Amino acid sequence: MTTADDRLIVALDVPNALDGLALAERLGDAVSFYKIGLGMLTGGGLALANELKSEHGKRIFLDMKLFDIGATVEAAVRGISSFDLDFLTVHGDPHVVRAAREGAGGSTLNILAVTILTSLDRADLDEGLIIPGDIPELVRERAARALEAGAHGVICSPQEAALVRALPEAEGKLIVTPGVRPVGSDLGDQKRVMTPAEAIAAGADHVVVGRPVHRASDPLAAVTAVVDELNAPQATRPNH
């Protein structure tokens, strides 16, 4: 039996809450932390988040990537904070982060700032009129500004985790890395990836794994393989 390792966050990127609950029940005690994203919002995502938290004792990462004027972000986060969830993503622009922290108030909700999506490369940023520069340096700077604005942590690809972890502003803060693919997995639409062990060694506190689990013929075996990678010698951080 696999013992849950909450460094692993399984993304429930399935069509609706019923499918998400079925997968969570299949994985049972092997997974303690789930991510519910925007794709399931209209399929009962918030209800599933509440059920997994209150009835199954799971930790919940609500991946909404909020972006709007400050007052709207603050109001949205204030509402979400009443659900007693664990992580919430917002875009890493300082005005968004500050508003989110205001909305979270004294709750235990951790606000995580998105730096640059792991599915984007420099050509995508050029198309979106983002300032020139190498992606790692842009991620590092966005992370620093978001943390200065009050974020509890940041979302970045594992390829930038070491740069972010080295920031003075990152001391005691969370680094959560999507774009993680177990050894031998298909990359899908991700462009900046590492294995779970590599991501942890680079400085990540949590890794997010979705398709390699929910599309596996045996999701429980897929989770076991990821947990094994997280506990391999290669996952040891330098100086730890």
C-alpha positions, -999 to +999 in steps of 0.1 A: +000+000+000+013+034-010+016+059+019+004+094+008+032+120+003+017+155+003+045+168-019+025+151-047-006+171-058-027+151-082-046+173-107-082+163-112-083+175-148-113+154-156-147+165-171-168+168-139-170+163-102-184+127-105-153+116-125-131+135-100-147+118-070-144+084-087-107+089-093-101+101-057-119+071-043-099+048-065-067+064-053-079+063-017-053+069+010-024+070-015-031+106-023-036+134+003-036+165-019-057+173-050-058+202-075-091+213-090-088+237-119-108+261-140-118+233-165-140+217-138-155+249-125-188+244-144-187+207-137-191+209-099-155+217-090-162+237-059-186+211-046-160+185-052-134+206-034-157+208-004-165+171-004-129+160-006-119+185+021-147+180+046-156+144+041-123+128+030-098+150+048-079+159+017-059+190+011-072+211-018-054+234-043-079+255-062-062+265-094-083+295-107-054+318-118-075+349-109-068+381-127-089+412-126-090+447-110-081+447-073-116+450-059-129+421-079-100+398-070-103+408-034-141+400-034-135+366-052-108+355-028-128+366+002-156+343-010-132+314-017-115+318+017-148+308+034-144+273+019-114+263+041-092+253+012-054+252+012-040+268-020-054+293-045-036+306-076-037+342-089-017+358-116+016+371-102+010+408-110+017+427-077-017+445-077-035+411-080-014+395-053-020+424-029-057+422-035-058+385-030-040+387+003-065+413+014-093+390+004-078+361+022-077+381+054-068+360+084-078+327+068-054+298+063-057+300+025-023+302+008-021+326-021+002+313-049+013+335-077+016+323-112+048+334-129+047+322-165+026+292-176+046+261-181+030+256-215+045+288-229+079+294-246+096+325-258+076+325-291+044+325-272+055+354-250+065+373-282+031+368-296+016+381-264+038+412-264+056+403-233+089+421-228+121+405-243+142+383-221+150+347-213+121+329-196+140+319-165+150+355-158+114+367-164+101+340-140+127+349-114+117+386-115+080+380-115+084+356-086+104+382-066+078+409-072+049+386-063+066+375-031+073+411-022+036+418-027+027+392-002+023+359-020+027+328+002+045+311-027+048+309-064+039+286-093+068+280-117+081+253-140+106+230-123+132+244-147+130+277-128+126+263-093+162+266-083+164+302-095+133+311-075+144+291-044+177+312-044+158+345-041+160+362-007+123+368-009+116+330-013+129+321+021+101+302+039+079+305+009+062+277-012+073+267-046+048+245-065+057+231-099+034+219-126+051+207-158+062+176-140+063+143-159+074+110-144+102+091-162+090+078-195+058+100-197+045+119-227+051+156-224+016+166-237+013+204-241+040+211-215+072+227-228+093+233-196+094+200-177+113+178-153+108+146-134+094+146-099+128+139-084+144+166-104+118+192-094+121+184-057+159+185-059+156+219-077+137+234-047+100+226-052+079+219-022+051+203-042+048+188-077+016+187-096+009+156-118-023+152-138-025+133-171+002+107-161-022+097-133-057+102-146-050+088-181-031+058-168-046+024-171-038+019-135-038+053-117-028+039-084+003+023-099+011+056-115+008+074-081+031+048-065+057+053-092+057+091-086+059+087-049+089+063-054+105+090-075+099+117-048+117+095-023+146+085-046+181+097-037+180+120-068+152+140-051+176+152-023+182+189-024+219+201-023+229+210+012+200+191+027 
